């Protein structure tokens, strides 16, 4: 196809391919001056480049008929899925949010359409083996640096999260990093098998090994299980299509048995010393079970919630980006036994698609994989060369690995780039194998090499669309996120207010995340209780009320608003009424999530409606008697109203259930509780635990010294007082006086 192009067509092709190579640099884009720096910068970089690529692509196909795509079943499957996404958006419970998404995930239909545009361009233009080899080689080049940064991060010299147990590298999250390196491992395998040059094969082997090491270091089981599933499928395909002799078939059967022996050995040896001495990845794999694995339990519970949500909107779902609406409405409190997090995604792509786009969306999504798989099987069966059959098996393996790991995760900007590019490669293998190129070569419609009058009009329209997309879809959210970050990092209440005002005045869809950060600022700083923060309090609550009038379906936002009102009642008690209204709305949206009940209980206690408040804490606790946090929170409420014995019982029940109280706030609360009821032995245990974690915090040593004196452990009291004075000279005079009193 390339040789058929005119000079102008070749220039446009060169521009497009150069921009595609630049697109693969996306992992390194980190917008440190915005909210969600690892997502926002990458997504905006990727979107703008795709928009520019699309403009040049339209220009190219206007003057070069040979560059236009040959429609295939896979092509139809991809664009039918995108069409159903748009249809689901049209009938969404909030179309605006469905289309634009948010800045935490940077997805939305707007983001996914960019993946579809990238697929269209690569499917149409990359029709030579050399085009795809260059794509994979460039991608691997960048993966080297991502992997090297992962190693630096793991072993303590990275800028972000140095010394991370599970490195996220420039992707910002170990799960996202694992997805990225999984793709790169298969790209390396494809280069090794497809390129006969020994130096490129060595390059591919080096990249494969380095990315495999990073995959192990991330200890992300979804990606590792995906790799295992891919290996099993590839071995089966090789056995069926690539082995001719009985000896070869026996060898592949032995490999298959060996693959299954690996997880068997890990499971059987999970309590043995040799497993515990292995890298974290193998320890986590060995402990996959319902009895031991909180993550596995939450994912299974999430499947049940997703099914209940799907049944309410079975055809087109709630709309893209609205998984949380169904999830909160049908929330199962058993989830809280294992995890307290709020899910905006199911951490299972199938469930996400099912809930957000309904049965039609899921069928069309699965059709992409089904047609890709069938096409590749056809490619393998038609191929006369062993090399091509193995190549087809590798690409099937890539699809299996990606699909399986996404059963435990969700997509993000970088995975969309790699997924839609890989789909285009599948289209190349299955659709251009002796058919597409022959059709093009024989086409009577040669290149024109020039634009007609109508073409200029089309380019003007497309160019205007690109400018609008860059401005509204990219610059506005970047600007909003930038000023939101400035407000978050401001040194004074006024500077914080100025930043947040500029963020919301910038417009765009990130308003929900900015408002979330604004409420967090008031709560985390204690600003809602301080007069000097009043202006930010009034502005935040006013803007949040306006936002919730437009998007009234997120219970977390109502809970945040209720918390801010509750905090502010220390200055203006009349706001308890506003807190009550917000929290009752949260309960309506998420009737089995205890968080709103906790906060509404606080509202009633502040109004001296003790029994009503305690009833809410008890009800929240009763949703799931195995939820340790429910007992802890009820215990604190009972202590506040001076029902000390009942409070201690609930606190100790929470600890028995595994409540993790070893945080500064919880340790201080627990020490205070035991002190109130005269359990000084328990107070000592709390401060001893605190010192194990925060050994250089002088206040813990000073408090422990006082407790030891109460218990008559005078030598230990003296030692702790001296240690407090060593750590902070401000304690010296008080410590000396304390020691004299001991004598």
C-alpha positions in Angstrom: 0.0 0.0 0.0 2.8 2.4 0.9 4.4 2.2 -2.5 1.1 3.2 -4.1 1.0 6.5 -2.3 1.8 9.8 -3.9 4.6 12.0 -2.5 2.0 13.9 -0.4 0.5 10.7 0.8 3.8 9.3 1.9 4.5 12.5 3.8 1.2 12.2 5.6 1.9 8.5 6.3 5.3 9.4 7.8 3.7 12.1 10.0 1.0 9.7 11.3 3.5 6.9 12.0 5.8 9.4 13.8 2.9 10.5 16.0 2.1 6.8 16.7 5.7 6.3 17.9 5.3 9.4 20.1 2.1 7.9 21.5 4.2 5.0 23.0 6.0 7.6 25.1 2.9 8.0 27.2 4.0 6.0 30.2 6.5 8.8 31.0 4.0 11.6 31.1 3.4 12.5 34.8 1.5 15.8 35.4 2.9 16.5 38.9 1.1 19.8 39.1 -2.4 18.3 38.7 -4.7 16.1 40.7 -4.2 12.4 39.9 -0.8 13.1 38.2 -0.2 9.6 36.9 -3.5 9.5 35.0 -4.3 13.1 33.9 -1.1 13.8 32.1 -1.0 10.4 30.3 -4.6 10.6 29.2 -4.4 14.1 27.9 -1.2 13.5 26.0 -2.7 10.3 24.5 -5.9 12.0 23.5 -4.4 15.0 21.9 -2.0 12.9 19.9 -4.8 10.7 18.7 -6.9 13.7 17.7 -4.0 15.1 15.7 -3.4 11.7 14.1 -7.0 11.5 13.2 -6.9 14.8 11.4 -3.9 13.7 9.2 -5.5 10.3 8.7 -8.7 11.9 7.3 -6.5 14.1 5.0 -4.7 10.9 3.9 -7.7 8.9 3.0 -9.3 11.8 1.2 -6.5 11.9 -1.3 -5.4 8.2 -1.2 -8.3 5.6 -1.6 -5.7 2.8 -1.1 -5.3 4.0 2.5 -8.9 3.5 3.4 -9.8 0.5 5.6 -11.1 -2.8 4.2 -14.1 -3.6 6.4 -13.9 -6.9 8.2 -15.9 -8.7 10.9 -13.4 -7.6 13.6 -13.7 -4.0 12.3 -17.5 -4.2 12.6 -17.3 -5.7 16.1 -15.1 -2.9 17.4 -17.3 -0.2 16.0 -20.6 -1.9 17.0 -19.3 -2.0 20.5 -18.4 1.7 20.3 -21.9 2.4 18.9 -23.5 0.6 21.8 -21.4 2.6 24.2 -22.8 5.8 22.6 -26.3 4.4 22.7 -25.9 3.5 26.4 -24.6 7.0 27.0 -27.7 8.5 25.3 -30.0 6.6 27.7 -27.7 6.9 30.7 -28.9 8.1 34.1 -26.5 11.0 33.5 -25.3 11.2 29.9 -22.8 14.1 30.6 -20.9 12.0 33.1 -21.1 8.9 31.0 -19.5 10.7 28.0 -16.7 12.6 29.7 -16.0 10.4 32.7 -13.8 11.8 35.5 -10.2 12.7 36.1 -9.5 9.9 38.5 -9.9 7.2 35.7 -9.7 9.5 32.6 -12.0 7.1 30.7 -15.6 7.9 29.8 -16.9 7.2 26.3 -14.8 10.2 25.2 -11.6 8.4 26.2 -12.7 5.0 24.8 -13.5 6.6 21.4 -9.9 7.7 21.2 -9.0 4.0 21.4 -11.4 3.3 18.6 -9.8 6.0 16.5 -6.3 4.6 17.1 -7.6 1.2 16.1 -9.1 2.7 12.9 -5.8 4.4 11.9 -3.5 1.4 12.6 -6.0 -1.1 11.0 -6.1 1.0 7.9 -2.4 1.9 7.5 -0.2 -0.7 9.1 -0.4 -3.3 6.4 3.2 -4.3 6.2 5.2 -6.6 8.5 7.8 -3.8 8.9 5.2 -1.4 10.2 4.2 -3.7 13.1 7.8 -4.7 13.9 8.7 -1.0 14.2 5.7 -0.5 16.5 6.7 -3.4 18.8 10.3 -2.4 18.8 9.6 1.3 19.8 7.2 0.1 22.5 9.8 -2.2 23.8 12.4 0.6 23.8 10.2 2.6 26.2 9.4 -0.5 28.2 13.1 -0.9 29.1 13.0 2.5 30.8 9.7 1.8 32.6 11.2 -1.5 33.8 14.5 0.1 34.9 12.5 2.7 36.8 10.6 -0.1 38.5 13.8 -1.7 39.7 15.0 1.7 41.0 11.7 2.2 42.8 11.8 -1.3 44.3 15.3 -1.0 45.6 15.1 2.5 47.0 16.3 5.1 44.6 13.1 6.0 42.7 11.6 9.5 43.0 8.1 8.2 43.5 7.5 5.8 46.3 11.2 4.8 46.7 11.5 1.4 48.3 8.0 0.3 47.2 7.1 -3.3 48.0 5.2 -3.4 44.7 6.6 -0.9 42.2 4.2 1.1 40.1 6.9 2.8 38.1 5.8 5.7 36.0 2.3 4.1 35.7 1.7 5.0 39.4 0.1 1.8 40.4 1.6 -1.7 40.5 -1.5 -3.2 38.9 -1.3 -0.8 35.9 2.4 -1.5 35.7 1.8 -5.2 35.6 -0.7 -4.8 32.7 1.8 -2.7 30.8 4.7 -5.2 31.2 2.4 -8.1 30.3 1.8 -6.5 26.9 5.5 -5.8 26.5 6.4 -9.4 27.2 4.2 -10.6 24.3 5.5 -7.8 22.0 9.1 -9.1 22.8 8.0 -12.7 22.0 6.5 -11.6 18.7 9.7 -9.8 17.7 11.8 -12.8 18.7 9.7 -15.1 16.6 9.0 -12.9 13.7 12.2 -11.0 13.1 15.1 -13.1 11.8 17.8 -10.5 12.7 19.9 -11.9 15.5 20.5 -8.5 17.2 16.8 -7.7 17.3 16.1 -11.2 18.7 18.7 -10.5 21.5 17.0 -7.1 22.0 13.6 -8.9 22.4 15.0 -11.5 24.8 16.5 -8.8 27.0 13.2 -6.9 27.0 11.3 -10.0 27.8 13.5 -11.0 30.8 13.5 -7.5 32.2 9.7 -7.1 31.9 9.2 -10.6 33.4 11.3 -9.6 36.4 9.1 -6.5 36.8 5.9 -8.6 36.5 7.2 -10.7 39.4 8.1 -7.6 41.5 4.7 -6.1 41.1 3.2 -9.2 42.7 -0.1 -8.5 40.9 -1.8 -11.9 40.7 -4.3 -11.0 38.0 -1.6 -10.3 35.5 0.4 -13.4 36.6 -2.7 -15.6 36.4 -3.4 -14.1 32.9 0.2 -15.1 31.8 -0.3 -18.6 33.1 -3.7 -18.9 31.3 -2.0 -17.7 28.1 0.8 -20.2 28.4 -1.7 -23.0 28.8 -3.7 -21.9 25.7 -0.6 -21.5 23.7 0.7 -24.9 24.5 -2.6 -26.4 23.5 -2.6 -24.6 20.2 1.0 -25.6 19.5 0.0 -29.2 20.3 -2.9 -29.1 17.9 -1.4 -27.1 15.0 2.3 -27.0 15.3 3.4 -30.5 16.2 3.6 -33.3 13.7 5.5 -36.1 15.4 4.4 -38.3 18.3 7.6 -37.2 20.2 6.7 -33.5 19.8 3.1 -34.2 21.1 4.5 -36.0 24.1 6.8 -33.0 24.8 3.9 -30.5 24.7 1.8 -32.7 26.9 4.7 -32.8 29.4 5.0 -29.0 29.3 1.2 -28.7 29.9 1.5 -31.1 32.9 4.5 -29.1 34.2 2.5 -25.9 34.0 -0.2 -27.3 36.2 2.3 -28.7 38.6 3.5 -25.1 39.4 0.3 -23.8 41.0 -0.3 -27.2 42.6 3.2 -27.0 44.3 2.5 -23.4 45.4 -0.8 -24.3 46.9 0.4 -27.5 48.7 3.5 -25.7 50.1 1.8 -22.5 51.1 2.5 -22.9 54.8 6.1 -24.2 54.3 9.2 -22.2 54.9 10.4 -22.4 51.3 7.3 -20.5 50.1 7.7 -17.8 52.8 11.3 -17.3 51.6 10.3 -16.7 48.0 9.4 -13.3 46.4 6.1 -11.7 47.4 4.5 -12.7 44.1 4.8 -16.4 44.8 3.6 -16.0 48.4 0.5 -14.1 47.2 -0.2 -16.8 44.5 0.2 -19.5 47.1 -2.4 -17.9 49.4 -5.2 -17.6 46.8 -8.2 -19.1 48.7 -11.5 -18.1 50.2 -10.2 -18.7 53.7 -7.1 -16.5 53.4 -7.6 -14.0 50.6 -9.6 -10.8 51.3 -9.2 -9.7 47.7 -10.7 -12.8 46.3 -13.6 -12.6 48.6 -14.4 -9.0 47.8 -14.2 -9.8 44.1 -16.7 -12.7 44.4 -19.0 -10.6 46.5 -18.7 -7.8 43.9 -19.9 -10.3 41.2 -23.1 -10.8 43.2 -23.7 -7.1 43.6 -23.0 -6.5 39.9 -25.6 -9.2 38.9 -28.2 -7.6 41.1 -27.5 -4.2 39.6 -27.6 -5.6 36.1 -31.1 -7.0 36.6 -32.4 -3.5 37.1 -31.1 -2.3 33.8 -30.5 -5.4 31.7 -30.4 -4.0 28.2 -28.2 -0.8 28.2 -27.2 -0.7 31.8 -26.9 2.4 34.0 -24.6 4.1 31.4 -20.8 4.3 31.2 -19.1 5.6 34.4 -22.1 4.7 36.6 -21.1 1.4 38.0 -21.0 3.0 41.5 -24.7 3.8 41.3 -25.8 0.2 41.0 -23.0 -1.0 43.2 -24.0 1.3 46.1 -27.7 0.6 45.7 -27.3 -3.2 45.9 -24.2 -3.2 48.2 -23.7 -6.3 50.2 -22.4 -5.6 53.7 -20.4 -8.8 53.7 -17.9 -6.9 51.6 -17.0 -5.0 54.8 -15.6 -8.1 56.5 -12.7 -7.9 54.0 -12.4 -4.3 52.8 -13.9 -0.9 53.6 -13.2 0.7 50.2 -15.8 2.2 48.0 -15.7 0.7 44.4 -16.2 2.9 41.4 -15.3 -0.1 39.3 -16.0 -3.8 39.9 -12.3 -4.7 39.4 -13.7 -7.1 36.9 -14.0 -5.8 33.3 -16.9 -8.1 32.5 -18.9 -6.9 35.5 -18.1 -3.3 34.6 -19.4 -3.7 31.1 -22.4 -5.6 32.2 -23.6 -3.1 34.8 -22.7 0.0 32.8 -23.8 -1.0 29.3 -26.1 -3.9 29.9 -26.5 -7.2 28.0 -26.0 -5.5 24.6 -22.8 -3.9 25.7 -21.4 -7.2 27.1 -22.4 -9.2 24.0 -20.7 -6.7 21.7 -17.6 -6.5 23.9 -17.2 -10.3 24.1 -17.8 -10.4 20.3 -14.6 -8.5 19.8 -12.6 -11.3 21.6 -14.6 -14.1 20.0 -14.1 -12.8 16.4 -10.4 -12.0 17.1 -9.9 -15.5 18.4 -11.7 -17.2 15.6 -9.8 -15.1 13.1 -6.5 -16.0 14.6 -7.4 -19.7 14.6 -8.3 -19.4 10.9 -4.9 -17.6 10.4 -3.1 -20.5 12.1 -4.9 -23.1 10.1 -4.3 -21.4 6.8 -0.6 -20.7 7.4 1.8 -23.0 5.7 4.8 -21.9 7.6 5.5 -23.1 11.1 6.7 -19.7 12.0 3.3 -18.1 11.2 1.4 -20.7 13.1 3.5 -20.0 16.2 3.1 -16.3 15.7 -0.7 -16.7 15.6 -0.5 -18.8 18.8 1.5 -16.0 20.5 -1.1 -13.4 19.6 -3.9 -15.6 20.9 -1.9 -15.9 24.1 -1.7 -12.1 24.3 -5.5 -11.8 24.0 -6.0 -14.5 26.7 -3.5 -12.9 29.1 -5.2 -9.5 28.7 -8.7 -10.8 29.0 -7.9 -12.9 32.1 -6.0 -10.2 33.9 -8.9 -7.8 33.3 -11.2 -10.2 35.2 -9.4 -8.8 38.2 -8.9 -5.2 37.1 -10.2 -2.5 34.8 -8.8 -0.4 31.9 -6.9 2.8 32.1 -5.4 5.1 29.3 -2.2 3.1 28.8 -4.0 -0.2 28.6 -6.4 1.2 26.0 -3.5 2.3 23.8 -2.0 -1.2 23.9 -5.3 -3.0 23.6 -6.7 -1.2 20.6 -3.2 -1.3 18.9 -3.1 -5.1 19.5 -6.6 -5.4 18.0 -5.4 -3.6 14.9 -2.5 -6.1 14.7 -5.0 -9.0 14.9 -6.8 -7.3 12.1 -3.6 -7.2 10.1 -2.9 -10.9 10.6 -6.4 -12.1 10.0 -7.5 -9.7 7.3 -4.4 -8.8 5.3 -3.1 -12.4 5.0 -3.0 -12.6 1.2 -6.3 -10.8 0.8 -6.2 -7.2 1.8 -2.9 -6.4 0.1 -4.0 -8.2 -3.1 -7.3 -6.3 -3.1 -5.5 -3.0 -2.7 -2.8 -3.8 -5.3 -5.5 -4.7 -7.8 -7.6 -1.7 -7.0 -8.5 0.5 -10.0 -8.8 3.5 -7.7 -5.3 4.9 -7.7 -4.1 7.8 -5.5 -5.1 11.3 -6.5 -2.4 13.0 -4.5 -4.5 16.2 -4.3 -7.5 17.6 -2.5 -10.8 18.5 -4.2 -12.9 21.4 -3.1 -15.2 19.2 -1.0 -12.2 17.7 0.7 -11.1 21.1 2.0 -14.6 21.5 3.6 -14.3 18.1 5.2 -10.8 18.9 6.6 -12.1 22.3 8.0 -14.9 20.5 9.8 -12.5 17.8 11.1 -9.9 20.4 12.1 -12.5 22.4 14.0 -13.6 19.2 15.7 -10.1 18.5 16.8 -9.6 22.0 18.1 -12.8 21.7 20.1 -11.8 18.3 21.4 -8.4 19.6 22.5 -9.9 22.7 24.1 -13.0 21.3 25.8 -12.0 17.6 26.3 -8.4 18.2 27.2 -7.3 21.7 28.1 -10.3 22.5 30.3 -10.0 19.3 32.5 -6.2 19.9 32.7 -6.7 23.5 33.8 -9.4 22.4 36.3 -7.1 19.7 37.7 -4.1 22.0 37.8 -5.9 24.6 39.9 -7.5 22.0 42.1 -4.0 20.8 42.9 -2.9 24.3 43.7 -5.8 24.6 46.1 -4.9 21.3 47.7 -1.3 22.3 48.3 -1.9 25.9 49.4 -0.3 27.2 52.5 -3.2 29.3 53.8 -7.0 29.1 53.7 -7.3 32.1 51.3 -4.8 30.6 48.9 -6.6 27.3 49.0 -9.9 29.1 48.3 -8.4 31.0 45.4 -7.1 27.8 43.8 -10.4 26.0 44.2 -12.3 28.9 42.8 -10.1 29.0 39.7 -10.5 25.3 39.3 -14.3 25.4 39.3 -14.5 28.5 37.2 -12.3 26.7 34.6 -15.3 24.5 33.8 -15.1 21.0 32.5 -16.1 17.6 33.9 -13.5 17.3 36.8 -15.7 19.4 39.1 -16.8 16.3 41.1 -13.1 15.4 42.0 -12.3 19.1 42.8 -15.3 19.2 45.2 -14.2 16.0 46.8 -10.7 17.5 47.4 -12.3 20.6 48.8 -14.3 18.7 51.4 -11.3 16.6 52.2 -9.3 19.8 52.8 -11.8 21.1 55.3 -12.0 17.7 57.1 -8.3 16.8 57.1 -7.1 20.2 58.3 -9.9 20.6 60.8 -10.8 23.8 58.9 -14.5 23.2 59.1 -14.2 23.9 62.8 -12.1 27.1 62.5 -13.3 30.6 61.9 -10.5 31.5 59.5 -11.7 28.7 57.1 -15.3 29.9 57.1 -15.1 31.4 53.6 -13.9 28.1 52.1 -16.6 26.3 54.1 -19.4 28.5 52.7 -18.0 28.3 49.1 -17.5 24.5 49.3 -20.9 23.7 50.7 -22.6 26.0 48.2 -20.8 24.6 45.2 -21.4 21.0 46.5 -25.1 21.7 46.9 -25.3 23.0 43.3 -23.4 20.1 42.0 -25.6 17.5 43.8 -28.7 19.2 42.4 -27.3 18.3 39.0 -25.7 14.9 39.8 -27.7 13.6 42.7 -26.7 9.9 42.6 -23.4 9.6 44.4 -23.9 8.8 48.1 -20.2 9.5 48.9 -20.6 13.1 47.9 -23.6 13.4 50.2 -21.7 11.8 53.0 -18.7 14.2 52.5 -21.1 17.2 52.6 -22.8 15.8 55.7 -19.4 15.4 57.4 -18.4 19.0 56.6 -21.7 20.2 58.0 -21.2 18.1 61.1 -17.7 19.5 61.7 -18.9 23.0 61.2 -21.6 22.7 63.9 -18.9 23.5 66.4 -19.2 27.1 65.1 -22.8 27.2 63.9 -25.0 24.5 65.4 -27.9 25.2 63.0 -26.0 23.3 60.3 -27.0 20.0 61.8 -30.3 20.2 59.8 -28.3 20.5 56.6 -26.1 17.5 57.7 -29.2 15.5 58.4 -30.7 16.2 54.9 -27.5 15.3 53.1 -27.0 12.1 55.1 -30.6 10.9 54.7 -30.2 11.3 51.0 -26.9 9.2 51.1 -28.9 6.5 53.0 -31.6 6.5 50.3 -28.9 6.0 47.6 -26.9 3.4 49.5 -29.3 1.8 52.1 -26.8 -0.9 53.3 -23.6 1.2 53.4 -22.9 1.9 57.1 -20.9 5.1 56.5 -23.9 7.4 56.2 -25.5 5.8 59.3 -22.3 6.5 61.3 -22.2 10.2 60.3 -26.0 10.7 60.8 -25.5 9.1 64.2 -22.9 11.9 64.9 -25.4 14.5 63.8 -28.0 13.2 66.3 -25.4 13.0 69.1 -24.5 16.6 68.5 -28.1 17.5 68.9 -28.2 15.6 72.2 -30.6 13.0 70.6 -28.6 10.2 72.2 -30.9 7.2 71.7 -31.6 8.1 68.1 -27.9 8.5 67.4 -26.9 5.2 69.1 -29.7 3.4 67.2 -28.0 4.4 64.0 -24.6 3.2 65.1 -26.2 -0.1 66.2 -28.0 -0.5 62.9 -24.8 0.1 61.0 -23.1 -2.5 63.1 -25.9 -5.0 62.6 -25.6 -4.9 58.8 -22.6 -7.2 59.1 -21.7 -8.4 62.7 -18.3 -9.5 61.4 -17.4 -5.9 60.3 -14.8 -4.9 62.8 -15.1 -1.2 62.0 -18.8 -1.2 62.8 -18.1 -2.4 66.4 -15.2 0.1 66.7 -17.4 3.0 65.7 -20.2 1.9 68.0 -17.8 1.6 70.8 -16.5 5.1 70.3 -20.1 6.4 70.2 -20.9 4.7 73.5 -17.8 6.1 75.1 -18.8 9.6 74.0 -22.1 9.3 75.9 -20.3 7.8 78.9 -21.6 4.2 78.6 -18.1 3.0 79.3 -18.6 -0.7 79.9 -20.7 -1.1 76.8 -18.2 0.9 74.8 -15.2 -1.2 75.9 -17.0 -4.4 75.0 -17.6 -3.1 71.5 -14.0 -1.9 71.1 -12.6 -5.2 72.3 -15.0 -7.0 69.9 -13.6 -4.9 67.1 -10.1 -5.8 68.0 -11.0 -9.5 68.2 -12.4 -9.3 64.7 -9.1 -7.9 63.5 -9.7 -4.1 63.5 -6.4 -2.5 62.6 -6.1 0.1 65.4 -2.4 0.9 65.0 -2.8 4.3 63.5 -2.0 7.5 65.5 -5.6 8.6 65.8 -7.0 5.1 66.7 -4.1 4.4 69.2 -4.8 7.7 71.0 -8.6 7.0 71.1 -7.9 3.5 72.4 -5.5 4.7 75.1 -8.0 7.3 76.2 -10.9 4.7 76.3 -8.9 2.3 78.5 -7.7 5.2 80.7 -11.3 6.3 81.3 -12.3 2.9 82.7 -9.1 2.5 84.7 -7.6 -0.2 82.5 -4.0 1.1 82.7 -2.4 -2.2 81.8 -4.2 -2.0 78.5 -3.2 1.7 78.1 0.4 0.6 78.5 0.0 -2.1 75.8 -1.4 0.5 73.4 1.5 2.9 73.9 4.1 0.0 73.8 2.6 -0.9 70.4 2.7 2.8 69.3 6.4 2.9 70.2 7.1 -0.2 68.1 5.8 1.7 65.1 6.8 5.3 65.9 9.8 4.8 68.1 11.0 8.4 67.7 7.7 10.1 68.7 8.5 11.7 72.2 4.8 12.1 73.2 4.3 8.3 73.2 7.3 7.8 75.5 6.1 10.5 77.8 2.6 9.1 78.0 3.9 5.6 78.6 6.1 6.9 81.4 2.9 8.3 83.1 1.1 5.0 82.7 4.0 3.0 84.1 3.9 5.3 87.2 0.2 4.4 87.6 1.1 0.7 87.4 4.0 1.1 89.9 6.6 0.2 87.3 8.9 3.0 88.3 12.1 2.0 86.7 10.4 1.7 83.3 8.7 5.0 83.9 12.0 6.7 84.5 13.5 5.1 81.3 10.6 6.3 79.2 10.8 9.8 80.6 14.5 10.0 79.8 13.8 8.7 76.3 11.2 11.4 75.7 13.7 14.1 76.8 16.4 12.7 74.5 14.0 12.9 71.5 12.7 16.3 72.3 14.6 18.8 74.5 11.3 20.5 75.2 10.4 17.5 77.4 13.6 17.9 79.5 12.4 20.0 82.3 9.2 18.1 82.7 11.0 14.8 82.5 13.4 15.9 85.3 10.6 16.9 87.5 8.7 13.7 86.8 11.8 11.6 87.7 12.3 13.5 91.0 8.6 12.8 91.9 9.3 9.1 91.3 12.0 9.1 93.9 
